[in-house]
Amino acid sequence: MKISTRGRYAVRVMLDLAQQDTSEYTPLMDIARRQEISEKYLESIVSMLVKNDFLAALRGKGGGYKLIRRPEEYTVGSILKITEGSFAPVACLEHSPNQCERVAYCKTLPMWKEFQKLAESRNQEKYYIRGTFTRNNLDFSNDIMHFADLGFEQVSIEPVVGEDTDPYAIQKEDLPQIFEEYDRLAKMIIDREKSGRGFNFFHFMIDLEGGPCVSKRLSGCGSGTEYLAVTPWGDLYPCHQFVGQEEFLMGNVDEGIVKPEIAEEFRGCSVYSKESCKTCFARFYCSGGCMANSYKFHHTINDTYEVSCEMERKRVECAIMIKAALADK
């Protein structure tokens, strides 16, 4: 899971106080100044910590906050449980013993238990739950919020990749509804982040200060050069989207790469090899878009698919809007 802003700030407050004279009260304004966090926002955090007997508070002149116990008696996990609530991926695992009426015959319970063990072993990081939306389920923001309500905090919902003639393929006339969904999702993400229940949506990730290196901004995902797709029978393709297309069969695990020219073709694909990218404001955020999408619609990896481009530009706009809305946190 992704730790919320409230959780991160609570840990910083506790560490700040642990570094002070623990016998003295520290004014909240001093903590806010050192940590560069809004004093008003910190008020709600220290209130939670006081309520749960992690901090002592004193009002008036000479007042502030201090630790109730020695610093070494606190753990990061105990602090985060106050701000994040349960780390269980689903509600039925929040209590022991399990109180769900279906516990005796639920077929999915073992899966959730294993997932919970996996998430905890990774400190609730480095995993994604990923789905796909098609023109048959354009209300995908509901799916994303359902995942978030289940406890998943790393979420990705991707638009389907298919031929233009496929009945499920995204069409240009679907874009207005998709844009409304992205707007709706962005507003919900802002509200949840402000209430301490934030989560990370893959397509709204954007770094306005640093971000990927130049080569990544130019050429994108690295398919065919930095990673390959391996089939169960050992064949090598540039990525999973090209599996089964013989013209992209690069080799196999026994013989290695036997068609290096395919890798060279992918290596030469960048925002500068695609005419429509040259004037697009989002080109260095999407890095030219999906090469599989380009091939599906234009039979070349050195082009773009306009429907995908429109969605990417909208996602970048929403990501910037979220950054602006949360800038005062």
Sequence and secondary structure as in RCSB ss.txt:
>XXXX:A:sequence
MKISTRGRYAVRVMLDLAQQDTSEYTPLMDIARRQEISEKYLESIVSMLVKNDFLAALRGKGGGYKLIRRPEEYT
VGSILKITEGSFAPVACLEHSPNQCERVAYCKTLPMWKEFQKLAESRNQEKYYIRGTFTRNNLDFSNDIMHFADL
GFEQVSIEPVVGEDTDPYAIQKEDLPQIFEEYDRLAKMIIDREKSGRGFNFFHFMIDLEGGPCVSKRLSGCGSGT
EYLAVTPWGDLYPCHQFVGQEEFLMGNVDEGIVKPEIAEEFRGCSVYSKESCKTCFARFYCSGGCMANSYKFHHT
INDTYEVSCEMERKRVECAIMIKAALADK
>XXXX:A:secstr
    HHHHHHHHHHHHHHTS TTS B HHHHHHHHT  HHHHHHHHHHHHHTTSEEEE STT EEEESS GGG  
HHHHHHHHH    SSGGGSSSS   TTTTT SSHHHHHHHHHHHHHTTT S  EEEEE TT   HHHHHHHHHHH
T  EEEEEE    TTSTTS  GGGHHHHHHHHHHHHHHHHHHHHTT   EEGGG   SSS S HHHHHHTT BTT
TB EE TT EEESSGGGTT GGG  EETTTEES HHHHHHHHT STTS GGGTT TTHHHHTT  HHHHHHHHSS
SSS  HHHHHHHHHHHHHHHHHHHHTTT 
